[in-house]
Amino acid sequence: MKARLEAAYAAQQNRTYYAAWPESPRAYAEDGMAQGLAAFQSLLTQNFSALSQTGSIGWVGEEVSPYMMTGLGIQYPQFTSETLIQQANDAQLVWGKTSADERAAVLLDALDRVAVKFFDIAYATMHTTGQSFMMSFQASGPHANDRALEVLSMAYHELNRFPQSVDWVKNMGKFDLQLKKNYKAVPKGIALVIGCSTFPTWNTVPGLFGSLMTGNASIVKPHPKSVLPIAMVVAEMQAALRAAGLPETVVQMGVDTLDNPITKHLAEDVSVKLIDYTGGSAFGDYIESLSGKTVFTEKAGVNSVILQGAKDPVAVFGNLAFAASLYSGQMCTAPQNVFVSADGISTAEGSLSYDDVVAGIAQAIKGLAENPKMGSGTLGAIQNDATTQRVKSVEALAGAAVVLPSMAIENAEFPDARTASPAVIAVDAADIAQWKHECFGPIVFVVKTTSAEHSLALAKECATNLGAITCSCYSTDEDFMNRVEDEMNAAFTPVSFNFGGAAFVNQHAAFSDFHVTGGNPSGNASFTDAQYVNRRFVWVGNRRMA
């Protein structure tokens, strides 16, 4: 056990590439895909009975597949917030007193159990979020497990930072003052993890494993439209607890509906001391405003691309096209605003005008979307119809400036799938009503600025005032890139320079890349740094006369 934790912790400390679980489906059972599909299909139109929780008041479920455009028909046990809180409090009495080694063993066992279900979870993710199968497998499977292990290893290390007890001696001249001291990492209390609809496991497990490892019984409140993937994970976690002879209600699932939500009831309960939240800024601001809570948020932001120059503009356009098209832009890391000077950009073969750049980006996106091998697999499906309507509203506002309208993309396997390629809109920097706010989904604004310095200033302003999780910069000027790094870092935003090939700004690697910095309005926490786990418990020291 300790060897696994130390290997993960060493990778994190050294920021090296590390993966505890291979990301390729080929590394697993040869018939994994077929078995996973069969397992997913067996759950349709059934009550999800794998959760080990009692006291339900009925069954609820309203998930719809963005690919099949039909309801999954899966019903989950429904609990009042009072029941969830009471059972969490009861479990806390036991879980809070278990050792760090006991907790780690249970949680590692849980991750191994989840790994057996990677294909099942992949199909569940695909048909609740709209991610492609490959993204679903990687993000909800090995990548999510890696993020959980990352947090687990960090928390284990922090819990063992200080000795459990010491014999303390201070020479007082004629005698020694001797004390026996012990140190306890005391959990803060019940934890609530509020999931999102687009990445129901990847965004949920870091906070969940962080709270559990530090001794806090946890309640998972998934988005009503994306329950099944994280329900599968919670079921395996409860199985691991059961096998260890511990209360299965150390981790619980609280499922609700859009019309009858329980999130506020849970969040405002005095017993809930920790809250992890992923989602929109408005509700995130409310979560952050709650008193008496330790809160970790990932909210919305406006991610920028500063395009000043490129040795190979075609390669740059292709990279941007993929980044904007991946999962149809439904990622917190997807680029939205591409800032380009009115003078255009410099290239190895001369300059390209602003119009040339707009046309190049639009052409690359169109080419990817219409590629029969790459299009549907890259774009996936639109999770929520509100995203489709948002794109239409933005296009209507932009009018003639829509260089490339969003298009429905044919999916041969799922002809009814809800799809939309990125719209490309040319806009002047002065028209802030269009681009200076988050437009979640497949929307790309190519913003005409007065200069590269103006582009940098606007990108920094967006990050500072609206939040940003990522920033890209394409340039051939080393001095300019240094200024971009300094200015964007001052807005607590990381920068990816001249990405091409297989490197995309959307992707953050566990053990190496911090996800969100916690320094701007896009979120107040970063996984995984030390405070991501340290704020979930407090050190208490006791002293006795020897």
C-alpha positions in Angstrom: 0.0 0.0 0.0 2.6 2.5 1.1 4.7 1.8 -2.0 1.7 2.8 -4.2 1.2 6.0 -2.3 4.9 6.9 -2.3 5.2 6.3 -6.0 2.2 8.7 -6.6 3.5 11.2 -4.2 7.0 11.2 -5.7 5.6 11.8 -9.1 3.6 14.7 -7.8 6.5 16.2 -6.0 8.7 15.9 -9.0 5.9 16.8 -11.5 6.9 13.9 -13.7 4.7 11.9 -16.0 3.0 9.1 -14.0 -0.1 7.0 -14.6 -1.2 4.3 -12.2 -3.8 3.1 -14.7 -3.2 2.9 -18.5 -5.4 5.3 -20.5 -5.8 3.0 -23.5 -8.8 0.6 -23.5 -6.5 -1.9 -25.2 -4.5 -2.3 -21.9 -7.6 -4.0 -20.3 -9.7 -7.0 -21.0 -10.1 -7.8 -24.7 -13.8 -8.1 -24.3 -14.1 -5.1 -22.0 -16.0 -2.9 -24.4 -18.6 -5.6 -25.1 -19.0 -6.4 -21.4 -19.2 -2.7 -20.4 -21.9 -2.1 -23.0 -23.9 -5.1 -21.8 -23.5 -3.9 -18.2 -24.7 -0.4 -19.1 -27.6 -1.7 -21.1 -28.7 -4.0 -18.2 -29.2 -1.0 -16.0 -31.6 0.8 -18.4 -35.2 1.2 -17.2 -34.2 -0.4 -13.9 -33.9 0.7 -10.3 -30.3 1.2 -9.4 -30.0 -1.1 -6.4 -26.2 -1.2 -6.0 -26.1 1.6 -3.4 -25.9 0.4 0.3 -28.1 3.1 1.9 -31.3 2.7 3.9 -34.2 5.0 4.6 -35.2 6.0 1.1 -38.5 7.8 0.5 -38.9 6.7 -3.2 -37.1 6.5 -6.5 -36.1 9.3 -8.9 -34.2 9.7 -12.1 -34.3 11.9 -15.2 -31.2 11.2 -17.2 -31.5 11.4 -21.0 -28.8 10.1 -23.4 -27.6 13.0 -25.7 -26.8 10.3 -28.3 -30.1 8.4 -28.3 -32.2 11.3 -27.1 -34.2 9.0 -25.0 -34.5 8.7 -21.2 -32.3 6.1 -19.6 -35.2 5.1 -17.3 -32.8 4.5 -14.4 -34.3 5.2 -11.0 -32.1 5.9 -7.9 -33.1 5.8 -4.3 -34.2 9.2 -3.0 -33.4 10.4 0.5 -34.3 13.5 2.5 -31.4 15.8 3.3 -32.1 15.0 7.0 -31.6 11.3 6.5 -28.4 11.8 4.6 -27.0 14.1 7.3 -28.0 11.8 10.1 -26.4 8.8 8.6 -23.3 10.7 7.7 -23.1 11.9 11.3 -23.4 8.4 12.6 -20.7 7.1 10.2 -18.5 10.0 11.1 -18.2 8.7 14.6 -16.4 5.6 13.3 -14.6 6.9 10.2 -13.1 9.9 12.0 -11.4 7.6 14.4 -9.9 5.3 11.9 -6.2 5.6 11.2 -4.7 7.1 8.1 -3.4 3.7 7.1 -6.9 2.2 7.4 -8.5 4.9 5.4 -5.9 4.7 2.7 -6.3 0.9 2.4 -10.0 1.2 2.0 -9.8 4.0 -0.6 -7.1 2.2 -2.6 -9.3 -0.9 -2.6 -12.1 1.3 -3.9 -10.0 2.6 -6.7 -9.1 -1.0 -7.7 -12.7 -2.0 -7.7 -13.6 1.1 -9.8 -10.9 0.1 -12.3 -12.7 -3.2 -12.9 -15.7 -1.1 -14.0 -13.9 1.3 -16.3 -15.8 0.2 -19.4 -19.2 0.2 -17.6 -18.5 3.7 -16.3 -17.4 4.8 -19.8 -20.7 3.9 -21.4 -22.5 5.5 -18.4 -20.5 8.7 -18.9 -21.0 8.7 -22.7 -24.8 8.4 -22.4 -25.2 11.0 -19.7 -22.7 13.7 -20.7 -22.3 13.4 -24.5 -18.6 12.7 -24.3 -17.3 10.4 -27.0 -16.6 6.8 -25.9 -12.8 7.4 -25.8 -13.0 10.6 -23.8 -15.5 8.9 -21.5 -13.3 6.0 -20.9 -10.2 8.1 -20.2 -11.7 10.9 -18.3 -14.1 8.9 -16.1 -11.8 5.9 -15.8 -8.0 6.0 -15.6 -7.7 9.8 -15.5 -10.3 10.1 -12.7 -8.6 7.4 -10.8 -5.3 9.1 -11.2 -6.7 12.3 -9.8 -8.2 10.5 -6.9 -4.9 8.8 -6.2 -3.1 12.1 -6.5 -5.2 13.6 -3.8 -5.1 10.4 -1.7 -1.3 10.3 -1.7 -1.0 14.0 -0.9 -3.5 13.7 2.0 -1.7 10.6 3.3 1.6 12.5 3.3 0.1 15.5 5.1 -1.6 13.4 7.7 1.8 11.9 8.5 3.8 15.1 8.4 4.2 15.2 12.2 4.8 12.5 14.7 1.8 11.1 16.6 3.6 11.6 19.9 6.9 12.9 21.4 8.6 13.0 24.7 9.4 16.7 25.0 12.2 17.9 27.2 13.3 21.5 28.0 16.3 22.1 30.3 15.3 24.6 33.0 18.8 24.8 34.5 18.4 22.8 37.7 15.9 20.4 36.3 14.4 19.2 33.0 10.8 20.0 32.2 9.3 16.9 30.7 6.0 16.6 28.8 4.4 14.0 26.8 2.8 15.5 23.7 0.5 13.9 21.1 -0.8 15.3 17.8 -4.0 14.5 16.1 -5.2 15.4 12.6 -8.9 16.0 13.4 -11.4 15.9 10.5 -13.6 19.0 10.2 -16.9 17.1 9.8 -19.4 16.1 7.1 -18.4 16.8 3.5 -20.7 17.6 0.6 -19.5 17.1 -3.0 -21.6 18.8 -5.6 -21.0 17.3 -9.0 -21.4 18.8 -12.5 -23.2 17.4 -15.6 -20.3 17.3 -18.0 -17.5 15.5 -16.0 -19.4 13.7 -13.2 -16.5 11.6 -12.0 -13.3 13.4 -13.0 -14.4 16.6 -11.2 -16.0 14.8 -8.3 -13.4 12.3 -7.1 -10.6 14.7 -6.1 -12.7 16.4 -3.4 -14.4 13.2 -2.4 -11.2 11.3 -1.9 -9.6 14.3 -0.2 -12.4 14.6 2.3 -12.6 10.9 2.9 -8.8 10.4 3.3 -8.7 13.2 5.9 -11.5 11.5 7.9 -14.7 13.2 6.8 -17.8 11.2 6.0 -19.1 12.4 2.6 -22.3 13.0 0.7 -22.1 13.1 -3.1 -24.8 15.2 -4.7 -24.6 14.6 -8.5 -26.2 16.7 -11.2 -29.6 15.2 -11.9 -28.7 14.7 -15.5 -25.4 12.9 -14.9 -25.9 10.5 -12.0 -25.0 7.0 -13.3 -21.2 7.3 -13.6 -20.6 8.6 -10.1 -23.3 6.3 -8.7 -21.2 3.4 -10.0 -18.1 4.8 -8.3 -19.9 5.3 -5.0 -21.3 1.8 -5.1 -17.7 0.4 -5.4 -16.6 2.7 -2.6 -19.4 1.4 -0.4 -18.4 -2.2 -1.3 -14.8 -1.5 -0.2 -16.1 0.0 3.1 -18.3 -3.1 3.6 -15.4 -5.4 3.0 -13.3 -3.6 5.6 -16.1 -3.9 8.2 -16.8 -0.1 8.2 -20.1 1.7 7.8 -21.0 1.9 4.1 -22.6 5.3 4.8 -19.2 6.8 5.2 -20.0 7.8 1.6 -23.5 8.3 0.4 -25.3 9.4 -2.7 -28.0 12.0 -2.6 -30.0 12.1 -5.9 -32.5 14.8 -6.6 -34.3 16.3 -9.6 -34.1 19.7 -11.3 -37.6 20.6 -10.0 -37.0 19.4 -6.4 -33.4 20.0 -5.6 -31.8 19.2 -2.2 -28.5 20.9 -2.7 -29.2 24.1 -0.7 -30.7 22.1 2.2 -27.5 20.0 2.4 -25.1 22.9 1.9 -26.8 25.1 4.6 -27.0 22.3 7.2 -24.8 23.2 10.2 -23.4 19.6 10.2 -21.9 20.1 6.8 -18.4 21.6 7.3 -16.8 21.0 3.9 -18.2 21.6 0.4 -16.7 20.8 -3.0 -18.5 22.4 -5.9 -18.1 22.3 -9.7 -20.5 24.2 -11.9 -21.7 27.7 -12.9 -20.5 30.9 -11.2 -23.8 32.1 -9.8 -24.4 29.0 -7.6 -20.7 28.8 -6.9 -20.7 32.3 -5.6 -23.6 31.3 -3.3 -21.6 28.3 -2.0 -18.6 30.5 -1.3 -20.8 32.9 0.6 -21.9 30.3 3.2 -20.6 30.9 6.7 -19.1 28.2 8.8 -18.0 26.1 5.8 -14.6 25.3 4.2 -15.4 25.5 0.5 -13.5 24.4 -2.6 -14.9 25.6 -6.0 -14.3 25.3 -9.7 -16.6 27.7 -11.5 -16.8 29.3 -14.9 -14.2 31.4 -16.6 -13.2 32.9 -20.0 -10.2 31.2 -21.4 -8.1 33.1 -23.9 -5.7 32.5 -26.8 -3.2 35.2 -27.6 -2.1 34.8 -31.2 0.9 37.0 -32.0 2.9 34.9 -34.4 3.4 31.4 -35.6 6.1 29.5 -37.5 3.5 27.2 -39.0 0.1 28.9 -38.9 -1.7 25.9 -40.5 -0.5 23.7 -37.6 -1.6 26.4 -35.1 -5.1 26.6 -36.7 -5.4 22.8 -36.5 -4.4 22.8 -32.9 -6.9 25.5 -32.0 -9.6 23.7 -34.0 -9.1 20.5 -32.1 -9.0 22.4 -28.7 -12.2 24.3 -29.5 -14.0 21.2 -30.9 -13.0 18.6 -28.3 -16.3 17.6 -26.6 -17.9 20.5 -28.5 -16.2 23.0 -26.2 -18.1 21.8 -23.1 -14.9 21.9 -21.0 -13.9 24.3 -18.4 -10.5 24.4 -20.1 -11.7 25.0 -23.7 -10.6 28.3 -25.4 -13.2 30.9 -26.1 -11.6 34.2 -27.1 -8.8 34.2 -29.7 -7.1 37.7 -29.6 -5.5 38.8 -32.8 -4.1 42.2 -33.7 -5.7 44.1 -36.5 -2.3 44.0 -38.2 -2.5 40.2 -38.2 0.3 37.8 -37.2 3.9 37.1 -38.3 4.8 33.7 -39.8 7.9 32.1 -41.2 6.6 33.0 -44.7 5.5 36.5 -44.0 2.5 38.0 -42.3 -1.1 36.9 -42.3 -3.9 39.5 -42.0 -6.6 39.3 -39.3 -9.1 38.2 -41.9 -6.7 35.4 -43.0 -6.4 34.2 -39.4 -10.2 34.2 -39.0 -10.6 32.3 -42.2 -7.8 29.8 -41.3 -9.4 29.0 -37.9 -12.8 28.6 -39.5 -11.5 26.4 -42.2 -9.7 24.1 -39.7 -12.8 23.8 -37.5 -15.0 23.0 -40.5 -12.5 20.5 -41.8 -12.4 18.7 -38.5 -16.1 18.7 -38.1 -16.8 17.3 -41.5 -14.1 14.7 -41.3 -15.9 11.4 -41.3 -13.3 9.7 -39.1 -12.6 12.5 -36.7 -15.6 14.7 -36.5 -18.2 12.9 -34.4 -15.5 11.2 -32.3 -14.0 14.6 -31.4 -17.2 16.6 -31.0 -19.3 14.0 -29.2 -22.8 15.3 -28.3 -24.3 18.3 -26.5 -25.1 17.4 -22.9 -27.8 20.0 -22.4 -30.1 21.6 -24.9 -29.5 24.9 -23.2 -26.0 24.8 -24.7 -27.5 24.5 -28.2 -29.8 27.4 -27.6 -26.9 29.5 -26.2 -25.1 29.0 -29.5 -28.1 30.1 -31.5 -28.5 33.2 -29.4 -24.9 34.1 -29.8 -25.1 33.7 -33.5 -28.2 35.8 -33.8 -26.5 38.6 -31.8 -23.4 38.4 -34.0 -25.3 38.5 -37.2 -23.1 38.9 -40.3 -20.0 38.5 -38.2 -20.6 34.7 -38.0 -17.8 33.5 -40.2 -18.7 29.8 -39.6 -22.1 28.9 -38.3 -22.4 26.0 -35.9 -23.5 22.8 -37.7 -25.2 19.6 -36.6 -22.7 16.8 -37.2 -23.8 13.4 -38.5 -23.2 10.5 -36.2 -23.5 7.3 -38.1 -23.9 5.2 -34.9 -26.4 7.6 -33.3 -28.4 9.4 -36.0 -30.6 11.2 -33.4 -27.6 12.6 -31.4 -27.7 16.2 -30.4 -24.6 17.7 -32.0 -23.1 21.1 -32.7 -19.8 22.2 -34.1 -18.1 25.4 -32.9 -19.4 28.6 -34.4 -16.6 31.1 -35.3 -17.4 34.7 -34.9 -15.3 37.7 -35.9 -15.7 40.6 -33.5 -14.0 43.9 -32.6 -12.5 44.2 -29.2 -14.8 47.2 -28.5 -17.9 45.1 -28.9 -17.6 43.7 -25.3 -21.3 42.7 -25.1 -20.5 39.7 -27.4 -17.3 38.2 -26.1 -16.5 39.6 -22.6 -18.5 37.0 -20.7 -18.5 33.2 -20.6 -20.3 31.5 -23.5 -20.0 27.8 -22.5 -20.1 25.4 -25.4 -19.0 25.4 -29.0 -18.4 29.1 -29.6 -15.1 30.8 -30.7 -14.7 34.5 -30.8 -11.8 35.9 -32.9 -11.3 39.3 -31.3 -9.7 42.0 -33.3 -7.3 44.1 -31.1 -5.1 47.1 -31.8 -1.9 45.2 -31.0 -0.4 42.1 -29.4 0.0 44.1 -26.2 -3.7 45.0 -26.4 -4.4 41.3 -26.8 -2.4 40.5 -23.7 -4.1 43.3 -21.7 -7.6 42.0 -22.6 -6.7 38.4 -21.8 -5.3 39.4 -18.4 -8.4 41.5 -17.8 -10.7 38.6 -18.5 -8.7 36.3 -16.2 -8.7 38.9 -13.4 -12.3 39.8 -13.5 -14.1 36.8 -15.0 -11.7 34.0 -14.2 -9.7 31.7 -16.5 -8.4 28.2 -16.1 -6.2 28.1 -19.2 -4.5 30.5 -21.6 -2.7 29.8 -24.8 -0.1 31.9 -26.5 1.4 31.5 -30.0 4.4 33.7 -30.6 7.8 33.7 -32.2 9.0 36.5 -29.9 10.7 35.3 -26.8 10.4 38.7 -25.0 6.7 38.8 -25.7 6.2 35.3 -24.4 8.0 36.2 -21.2 5.7 39.2 -20.8 2.7 37.0 -21.4 3.9 34.5 -18.8 4.5 37.3 -16.2 1.2 39.1 -16.8 -1.0 36.1 -17.0 0.6 34.5 -14.0 0.0 37.7 -12.1 -3.7 37.0 -12.8 -3.1 33.4 -11.5 -3.5 31.8 -14.9 -1.2 29.2 -16.4 0.0 29.6 -20.0 0.6 27.0 -22.7 3.0 28.3 -25.3 3.0 27.2 -29.0 1.2 24.0 -28.4 1.0 21.7 -31.4 1.0 18.0 -32.3 -0.6 16.0 -29.5 -0.5 18.7 -26.9 -3.7 20.7 -26.3 -4.6 23.3 -23.8 -7.7 21.5 -22.6 -5.7 18.6 -21.1 -4.3 18.6 -17.6 -2.2 15.7 -16.5 -2.6 14.3 -13.0 0.5 14.4 -10.8 2.0 17.1 -13.0 -0.5 19.9 -13.9 -2.4 21.8 -11.2 -6.1 22.1 -12.2 -7.3 25.6 -11.5 -5.0 27.8 -9.5 -7.6 29.1 -7.0 -6.3 32.7 -7.6 -9.0 34.1 -9.9 -12.8 34.0 -10.2 -12.8 30.6 -12.0 -12.3 28.8 -8.7 -10.9 29.2 -5.2 -9.1 25.9 -5.1 -6.5 23.9 -7.0 -6.1 20.2 -7.2 -3.8 19.1 -6.0 -1.8 21.3 -3.9 -1.2 20.9 -0.1 -3.9 23.2 1.0 -6.4 21.2 -1.1 -6.1 18.6 1.6 -4.8 20.5 4.6 -8.0 22.6 4.8 -10.0 19.5 5.4 -8.6 18.8 8.9 -6.9 20.6 11.7 -4.0 19.7 13.9 -4.7 19.5 17.6 -1.9 19.0 20.1 -2.4 17.6 23.6 0.1 17.7 26.5 0.6 15.8 29.7 3.1 16.0 32.5 5.6 13.2 32.2 
